[in-house]
């Protein structure tokens, strides 16, 4: 396996690099997707085993929880803390050979999740028993309470480490009042558990979380693939972006109502990641063109305040994006995101390790590329 190290001061464009080197910044981006998030833990484990630690972690929903655990712990403790979380949330489910014989095991497990909640994650909200039209306030208007998650995060996440900027953390949430996406960034925000809770507050299952007097919901209902925050970052830097994606943007044509429900979720929560990247590629290509045009200007014009302002829109940075696509597991259906069974968690974690290991071993960021590209995608 390749042992990768980051460069302290990389060249602006480097079509080829030794196998032992990575571009300037390593970013881990993680979607929302409930139980599917075990795949992200596997992706991180493969990175950690290869000696690759993220400088910046970006997450939404379950990606925010995984991200907070990663950024909120020293590298040597991160895998253990992730395992503690995923072992805890899968502890409510035990296999039954009788139900499995009748092919109803998934149904039984889903019923346990819906009726009882998940240990250390969420529990039934008594306010919901008063009816869906009862005015309980936005922080109580949900079927479940996520107070168990707050206790879990309090044990597993060191907020002091996050706020000391050891690893940059950015979490997406949507303002329930004005419908605008907001990215909370440890670079300029003092993180509390509320920021993590807000990013995972998927309505109507989970309640909104108040931050600075505003109610926030899960960022995944607005943008479940928070790649844009990385590509819009300023100042821009060369980077390798590991994008752990949980939903299938492309899939077989559904033929049953159950398959339609599953396909609907995939399309909805894949959040048009391919289109986002294509759009950002166009923007970054134009930035490179601006830079090249600036080189053609006479010195007298290039040094003018007007020209300097316009040339400020240009750049020569390159981002290598590695989409880490979770595979479809046998027997999956529209309820796969609430499959917190030990077998399901293990399978997805293992898939994440194997997928990421293959990409890391290939080191595609070392392959030749067009120097005019700002974003290079390695499928």
ROLUMMAR-77220 format. One record per residue (C-alpha): residue number from 1; residue in three letters; chain; x, y, z. Coordinates in Angstrom, 3 decimals, always signed. Layout:
<nodes>
   nr  rest  kette      east     north        up
  NUM   ala      A         X         Y         Z
...
</nodes>
This chain:
<nodes>
   nr  rest  kette      east     north        up
    1   unk      A    +0.000    +0.000    +0.000
    2   unk      A    +1.215    +3.498    -0.819
    3   unk      A    +2.213    +5.551    +2.204
    4   unk      A    +1.296    +9.093    +1.215
    5   unk      A    +2.621   +12.308    +2.708
    6   unk      A    +1.533   +15.857    +2.058
    7   unk      A    +3.806   +18.457    +0.568
    8   unk      A    +4.412   +21.580    +2.609
    9   unk      A    +4.735   +23.864    -0.438
   10   unk      A    +3.589   +22.223    -3.688
   11   unk      A    +4.039   +23.704    -7.147
   12   unk      A    +1.009   +25.435    -8.670
   13   unk      A    +0.561   +22.675   -11.270
   14   unk      A    +2.343   +19.346   -11.102
   15   unk      A    +1.206   +16.817   -13.717
   16   unk      A    +3.395   +14.118   -12.181
   17   unk      A    +4.495   +13.546    -8.606
   18   unk      A    +6.284   +10.730    -6.802
   19   unk      A    +3.985    +8.082    -5.362
   20   unk      A    +4.844    +9.236    -1.848
   21   unk      A    +3.406   +12.720    -2.275
   22   unk      A    -0.003   +14.340    -2.224
   23   unk      A    -1.034   +17.858    -3.240
   24   unk      A    -1.109   +20.541    -0.594
   25   unk      A    -4.423   +19.852    +1.148
   26   unk      A    -6.391   +16.666    +1.851
   27   unk      A   -10.162   +17.092    +2.180
   28   unk      A   -12.727   +14.492    +3.251
   29   unk      A   -16.306   +15.291    +2.161
   30   unk      A   -19.193   +13.186    +3.479
   31   unk      A   -22.858   +13.061    +2.468
   32   unk      A   -25.864   +12.381    +4.650
   33   unk      A   -27.479    +8.961    +4.570
   34   unk      A   -28.200    +7.523    +8.008
   35   unk      A   -26.944    +3.975    +8.412
   36   unk      A   -25.188    +4.208    +5.049
   37   unk      A   -22.652    +6.435    +6.803
   38   unk      A   -20.763    +3.364    +8.014
   39   unk      A   -19.248    +3.375    +4.514
   40   unk      A   -17.653    +6.749    +5.318
   41   unk      A   -16.050    +5.324    +8.442
   42   unk      A   -14.492    +2.635    +6.230
   43   unk      A   -13.204    +5.249    +3.785
   44   unk      A   -11.539    +7.106    +6.626
   45   unk      A   -10.021    +3.898    +8.011
   46   unk      A    -8.367    +3.219    +4.643
   47   unk      A    -7.015    +6.772    +4.556
   48   unk      A    -5.705    +6.452    +8.101
   49   unk      A    -4.039    +3.108    +7.339
   50   unk      A    -2.289    +4.729    +4.362
   51   unk      A    -0.981    +7.576    +6.514
   52   unk      A    -3.365   +10.095    +4.949
   53   unk      A    -5.084   +12.363    +7.460
   54   unk      A    -7.546   +15.047    +6.311
   55   unk      A    -6.642   +18.686    +6.803
   56   unk      A   -10.293   +19.593    +6.313
   57   unk      A   -13.436   +17.557    +6.981
   58   unk      A   -16.763   +18.615    +5.452
   59   unk      A   -20.016   +16.850    +6.308
   60   unk      A   -23.775   +16.902    +6.318
   61   unk      A   -26.145   +14.813    +8.454
   62   unk      A   -24.483   +11.462    +9.280
   63   unk      A   -21.449   +12.882    +7.496
   64   unk      A   -21.440   +15.677   +10.069
   65   unk      A   -21.471   +13.154   +12.914
   66   unk      A   -18.636   +11.115   +11.405
   67   unk      A   -16.831   +14.360   +10.620
   68   unk      A   -17.118   +15.702   +14.165
   69   unk      A   -15.770   +12.434   +15.563
   70   unk      A   -12.813   +12.537   +13.153
   71   unk      A   -11.973   +16.217   +13.644
   72   unk      A   -12.705   +16.038   +17.357
   73   unk      A   -10.096   +13.396   +18.126
   74   unk      A    -6.377   +12.841   +17.670
   75   unk      A    -5.585   +10.647   +14.636
   76   unk      A    -4.553    +7.703   +16.799
   77   unk      A    -7.980    +7.674   +18.515
   78   unk      A   -10.273    +8.308   +15.554
   79   unk      A   -10.913    +4.718   +14.432
   80   unk      A   -11.717    +3.615   +17.985
   81   unk      A   -14.159    +6.503   +18.462
   82   unk      A   -15.869    +5.797   +15.146
   83   unk      A   -16.234    +2.141   +16.118
   84   unk      A   -17.687    +3.140   +19.477
   85   unk      A   -20.354    +5.186   +17.726
   86   unk      A   -21.276    +2.572   +15.123
   87   unk      A   -21.218    -0.279   +17.637
   88   unk      A   -23.548    +1.729   +19.851
   89   unk      A   -26.107    +2.552   +17.164
   90   unk      A   -26.215    -1.056   +15.957
   91   unk      A   -26.549    -2.556   +19.434
   92   unk      A   -30.371    -2.626   +19.425
   93   unk      A   -30.529    -5.201   +16.637
   94   unk      A   -30.026    -8.922   +17.084
   95   unk      A   -30.517   -11.572   +14.441
   96   unk      A   -33.353   -14.052   +14.656
   97   unk      A   -33.147   -17.251   +12.656
   98   unk      A   -36.965   -17.608   +12.783
   99   unk      A   -37.644   -14.220   +11.149
  100   unk      A   -34.782   -14.795    +8.722
  101   unk      A   -36.335   -18.085    +7.672
  102   unk      A   -39.516   -16.302    +6.641
  103   unk      A   -37.546   -13.551    +4.853
  104   unk      A   -38.805   -10.889    +7.266
  105   unk      A   -35.636   -10.031    +9.134
  106   unk      A   -35.205    -6.587    +7.544
  107   unk      A   -38.841    -5.768    +8.256
  108   unk      A   -38.455    -6.726   +11.910
  109   unk      A   -35.298    -4.650   +12.315
  110   unk      A   -36.942    -1.656   +10.659
  111   unk      A   -39.923    -1.979   +12.979
  112   unk      A   -37.574    -1.970   +15.982
  113   unk      A   -35.889    +1.195   +14.711
  114   unk      A   -39.154    +3.007   +13.998
  115   unk      A   -40.870    +1.975   +17.227
  116   unk      A   -37.982    +2.180   +19.706
  117   unk      A   -35.373    +4.452   +18.156
  118   unk      A   -31.624    +3.809   +18.161
  119   unk      A   -29.500    +3.624   +21.348
  120   unk      A   -27.255    +6.635   +21.716
  121   unk      A   -28.887    +8.301   +18.713
  122   unk      A   -32.608    +9.004   +18.998
  123   unk      A   -35.658    +7.971   +20.999
  124   unk      A   -39.397    +8.521   +20.723
  125   unk      A   -40.536   +12.081   +21.389
  126   unk      A   -43.489   +12.182   +23.840
  127   unk      A   -44.687   +15.430   +22.234
  128   unk      A   -45.456   +13.526   +19.036
  129   unk      A   -48.115   +11.523   +20.897
  130   unk      A   -50.162   +14.726   +21.179
  131   unk      A   -50.765   +14.687   +17.413
  132   unk      A   -49.157   +16.243   +14.374
  133   unk      A   -51.258   +19.434   +14.606
  134   unk      A   -50.391   +20.206   +18.223
  135   unk      A   -48.383   +23.449   +18.561
  136   unk      A   -45.305   +22.316   +20.449
  137   unk      A   -42.716   +24.651   +18.915
  138   unk      A   -40.110   +23.897   +16.273
  139   unk      A   -37.631   +22.331   +18.702
  140   unk      A   -40.267   +19.779   +19.742
  141   unk      A   -42.061   +19.308   +16.420
  142   unk      A   -40.623   +15.900   +15.558
  143   unk      A   -41.351   +12.222   +15.966
  144   unk      A   -38.106   +11.585   +17.834
  145   unk      A   -35.812   +13.290   +20.303
  146   unk      A   -32.072   +13.401   +19.555
  147   unk      A   -30.984   +14.063   +23.128
  148   unk      A   -29.309   +10.607   +23.216
  149   unk      A   -27.110   +11.747   +20.325
  150   unk      A   -26.065   +14.823   +22.283
  151   unk      A   -24.911   +12.597   +25.153
  152   unk      A   -23.059   +10.334   +22.713
  153   unk      A   -21.294   +13.203   +20.984
  154   unk      A   -20.352   +14.687   +24.342
  155   unk      A   -18.417   +11.484   +25.066
  156   unk      A   -16.872   +10.968   +21.641
  157   unk      A   -16.068   +14.491   +20.404
  158   unk      A   -13.458   +16.828   +21.856
  159   unk      A   -14.775   +20.280   +20.979
  160   unk      A   -11.598   +21.858   +22.296
  161   unk      A    -9.604   +20.103   +19.594
  162   unk      A   -12.012   +21.305   +16.891
  163   unk      A   -11.921   +24.885   +18.142
  164   unk      A    -8.132   +24.772   +18.372
  165   unk      A    -8.165   +24.313   +14.566
  166   unk      A    -6.196   +21.072   +14.654
  167   unk      A    -8.371   +19.843   +11.772
  168   unk      A   -10.721   +22.215    +9.992
  169   unk      A   -14.378   +21.168   +10.209
  170   unk      A   -17.272   +22.476    +8.103
  171   unk      A   -20.858   +21.292    +8.609
  172   unk      A   -23.900   +22.149    +6.502
  173   unk      A   -27.351   +23.003    +7.869
  174   unk      A   -30.386   +24.747    +6.396
  175   unk      A   -32.210   +27.590    +8.105
  176   unk      A   -35.786   +26.386    +8.666
  177   unk      A   -37.100   +29.966    +8.599
  178   unk      A   -35.574   +31.336    +5.396
  179   unk      A   -34.655   +28.102    +3.621
  180   unk      A   -31.017   +29.145    +3.114
  181   unk      A   -28.077   +26.795    +3.393
  182   unk      A   -25.399   +27.723    +5.911
  183   unk      A   -21.997   +26.154    +6.367
  184   unk      A   -20.634   +26.402    +9.899
  185   unk      A   -16.835   +26.463    +9.674
  186   unk      A   -14.440   +25.995   +12.572
  187   unk      A   -12.172   +28.513   +10.864
  188   unk      A   -14.508   +31.308   +11.956
  189   unk      A   -17.064   +29.663   +14.283
  190   unk      A   -16.683   +28.438   +17.853
  191   unk      A   -18.228   +24.983   +17.558
  192   unk      A   -20.649   +23.507   +20.069
  193   unk      A   -22.554   +20.244   +19.925
  194   unk      A   -25.498   +22.250   +18.579
  195   unk      A   -23.699   +22.733   +15.256
  196   unk      A   -23.292   +18.984   +14.830
  197   unk      A   -26.847   +18.297   +15.982
  198   unk      A   -28.258   +20.898   +13.589
  199   unk      A   -26.538   +19.366   +10.585
  200   unk      A   -28.181   +16.020   +11.397
  201   unk      A   -31.658   +17.328   +12.311
  202   unk      A   -33.622   +15.670    +9.494
  203   unk      A   -37.308   +16.701    +9.726
  204   unk      A   -39.888   +15.582   +10.615
  205   unk      A   -38.068   +12.717   +12.323
  206   unk      A   -35.705   +14.981   +14.258
  207   unk      A   -36.298   +18.448   +15.739
  208   unk      A   -34.700   +21.681   +14.597
  209   unk      A   -31.753   +22.990   +16.617
  210   unk      A   -31.524   +26.658   +17.586
  211   unk      A   -28.264   +28.486   +16.848
  212   unk      A   -27.986   +32.223   +17.416
  213   unk      A   -31.756   +32.458   +17.663
  214   unk      A   -32.383   +30.711   +14.329
  215   unk      A   -33.774   +27.178   +13.778
  216   unk      A   -31.674   +24.795   +11.691
  217   unk      A   -32.426   +21.483   +10.015
  218   unk      A   -30.328   +18.827    +8.317
  219   unk      A   -28.350   +20.385    +5.453
  220   unk      A   -29.096   +17.322    +3.339
  221   unk      A   -32.588   +18.559    +2.534
  222   unk      A   -30.955   +21.454    +0.656
  223   unk      A   -27.615   +20.057    -0.528
  224   unk      A   -26.617   +16.569    +0.521
  225   unk      A   -23.250   +16.666    -1.251
  226   unk      A   -21.366   +19.633    +0.238
  227   unk      A   -18.630   +19.730    -2.393
  228   unk      A   -19.367   +23.306    -3.385
  229   unk      A   -18.092   +24.693    -0.094
  230   unk      A   -14.669   +23.170    -0.851
  231   unk      A   -14.532   +24.402    -4.424
  232   unk      A   -15.701   +27.896    -3.476
  233   unk      A   -13.203   +28.215    -0.637
  234   unk      A   -10.928   +31.231    -0.554
  235   unk      A    -7.975   +31.292    -0.615
  236   unk      A    -7.938   +28.346    -3.012
  237   unk      A    -5.368   +25.579    -2.593
  238   unk      A    -4.254   +22.493    -4.468
  239   unk      A    -6.105   +19.550    -2.943
  240   unk      A    -7.095   +15.919    -3.094
  241   unk      A   -10.779   +15.603    -2.209
  242   unk      A   -12.055   +12.237    -0.987
  243   unk      A   -15.823   +12.497    -1.570
  244   unk      A   -17.609    +9.688    +0.298
  245   unk      A   -20.959    +9.414    -1.515
  246   unk      A   -23.719    +7.180    -0.157
  247   unk      A   -26.488    +7.374    -2.748
  248   unk      A   -26.666    +6.054    -6.301
  249   unk      A   -27.158    +8.864    -8.794
  250   unk      A   -27.520    +6.285   -11.583
  251   unk      A   -29.412    +3.026   -11.238
  252   unk      A   -31.606    +0.427   -12.885
  253   unk      A   -35.091    +1.391   -14.018
  254   unk      A   -37.441    +0.459   -11.139
  255   unk      A   -40.247    -2.016   -11.798
  256   unk      A   -42.040    -2.203    -8.446
  257   unk      A   -43.398    +0.348    -5.978
  258   unk      A   -40.659    -0.631    -3.520
  259   unk      A   -37.996    -0.121    -6.191
  260   unk      A   -39.537    +3.238    -7.117
  261   unk      A   -39.326    +4.341    -3.468
  262   unk      A   -35.693    +3.283    -3.289
  263   unk      A   -34.787    +4.978    -6.565
  264   unk      A   -36.555    +8.175    -5.448
  265   unk      A   -34.364    +8.388    -2.348
  266   unk      A   -31.215    +7.794    -4.354
  267   unk      A   -32.011   +10.566    -6.820
  268   unk      A   -33.146   +12.968    -4.107
  269   unk      A   -30.151   +12.570    -1.811
  270   unk      A   -27.447   +12.117    -4.429
  271   unk      A   -28.074   +15.878    -4.782
  272   unk      A   -26.843   +16.199    -8.352
  273   unk      A   -23.188   +15.725    -7.368
  274   unk      A   -22.153   +15.177   -10.980
  275   unk      A   -23.772   +18.428   -12.092
  276   unk      A   -22.210   +20.302    -9.172
  277   unk      A   -18.753   +19.119   -10.164
  278   unk      A   -19.316   +19.922   -13.841
  279   unk      A   -20.426   +23.455   -12.941
  280   unk      A   -17.422   +23.974   -10.685
  281   unk      A   -15.109   +22.631   -13.403
  282   unk      A   -16.343   +25.364   -15.734
  283   unk      A   -15.738   +28.060   -13.116
  284   unk      A   -12.246   +26.843   -12.286
  285   unk      A   -11.355   +26.466   -15.955
  286   unk      A   -12.291   +30.123   -16.430
  287   unk      A   -10.129   +31.061   -13.443
  288   unk      A    -7.184   +29.389   -15.138
  289   unk      A    -7.961   +31.263   -18.361
  290   unk      A    -7.972   +34.568   -16.444
  291   unk      A    -4.562   +33.732   -15.025
  292   unk      A    -3.159   +32.889   -18.482
  293   unk      A    -4.595   +36.064   -19.997
  294   unk      A    -2.923   +38.061   -17.250
  295   unk      A    +0.443   +36.707   -18.321
  296   unk      A    -0.126   +38.171   -21.787
  297   unk      A    -0.691   +41.712   -20.523
  298   unk      A    +2.075   +44.319   -20.763
  299   unk      A    +3.620   +45.070   -17.353
  300   unk      A    +2.251   +48.607   -17.290
  301   unk      A    -1.327   +47.410   -17.701
  302   unk      A    -0.909   +44.326   -15.515
  303   unk      A    +0.255   +46.443   -12.576
  304   unk      A    -2.695   +48.854   -12.690
  305   unk      A    -5.236   +48.624    -9.825
  306   unk      A    -8.038   +47.748   -12.259
  307   unk      A    -6.079   +44.889   -13.822
  308   unk      A    -4.953   +43.536   -10.448
  309   unk      A    -8.558   +43.441    -9.262
  310   unk      A    -9.695   +41.540   -12.350
  311   unk      A    -6.733   +39.172   -12.290
  312   unk      A    -7.590   +38.354    -8.696
  313   unk      A   -10.366   +36.163   -10.085
  314   unk      A    -7.776   +33.902   -11.673
  315   unk      A    -5.905   +31.021   -10.079
  316   unk      A    -3.686   +28.090   -10.922
  317   unk      A    -4.772   +25.636    -8.232
  318   unk      A    -5.854   +22.099    -9.033
  319   unk      A    -8.291   +19.947    -7.067
  320   unk      A    -8.266   +16.192    -7.612
  321   unk      A   -11.694   +14.772    -6.752
  322   unk      A   -11.993   +11.079    -5.912
  323   unk      A   -15.677   +10.071    -5.749
  324   unk      A   -15.928    +7.273    -3.177
  325   unk      A   -19.231    +5.707    -4.251
  326   unk      A   -20.863    +3.290    -1.806
  327   unk      A   -21.851    +0.091    -3.647
  328   unk      A   -25.331    -1.401    -3.722
  329   unk      A   -25.529    -4.282    -1.273
  330   unk      A   -27.611    -7.387    -1.862
  331   unk      A   -31.127    -7.096    -0.457
  332   unk      A   -31.103    -3.296    -0.148
  333   unk      A   -34.383    -1.433    -0.481
  334   unk      A   -35.790    +2.013    +0.256
  335   unk      A   -35.172    +1.487    +3.983
  336   unk      A   -31.426    +0.972    +3.608
  337   unk      A   -30.661    +4.240    +5.413
  338   unk      A   -32.243    +2.876    +8.602
  339   unk      A   -30.494    -0.492    +8.349
  340   unk      A   -28.551    -0.208   +11.592
  341   unk      A   -28.119    -3.969   +11.898
  342   unk      A   -24.616    -5.143   +12.873
  343   unk      A   -24.354    -7.065    +9.587
  344   unk      A   -25.348    -4.016    +7.550
  345   unk      A   -22.933    -1.735    +9.400
  346   unk      A   -20.059    -4.218    +9.002
  347   unk      A   -20.754    -4.707    +5.286
  348   unk      A   -20.813    -0.994    +4.546
  349   unk      A   -17.748    -0.249    +6.668
  350   unk      A   -15.851    -3.042    +4.868
  351   unk      A   -16.995    -1.724    +1.485
  352   unk      A   -15.665    +1.726    +2.393
  353   unk      A   -12.259    +0.341    +3.360
  354   unk      A   -11.936    -1.712    +0.180
  355   unk      A   -13.132    +1.049    -2.156
  356   unk      A   -10.822    +3.678    -0.688
  357   unk      A    -7.849    +1.314    -0.550
  358   unk      A    -8.097    +0.673    -4.283
  359   unk      A    -8.130    +4.395    -5.061
  360   unk      A    -5.297    +5.199    -2.674
  361   unk      A    -3.142    +2.400    -4.094
  362   unk      A    -3.768    +3.751    -7.609
  363   unk      A    -2.740    +7.291    -6.522
  364   unk      A    -4.615    +8.872    -9.462
  365   unk      A    -3.518   +12.381    -8.419
  366   unk      A    -0.123   +11.457    -9.901
  367   unk      A    -1.543   +10.840   -13.376
  368   unk      A    -0.921   +13.417   -16.134
  369   unk      A    -3.674   +16.001   -16.544
  370   unk      A    -4.442   +19.095   -18.561
  371   unk      A    -2.826   +21.998   -16.645
  372   unk      A    -5.715   +24.239   -17.670
  373   unk      A    -8.147   +22.158   -15.646
  374   unk      A    -8.952   +23.410   -12.181
  375   unk      A   -10.838   +20.301   -11.095
  376   unk      A    -9.789   +16.792   -12.133
  377   unk      A   -12.229   +13.957   -11.400
  378   unk      A   -10.863   +10.437   -10.930
  379   unk      A   -13.816    +7.998   -11.104
</nodes>
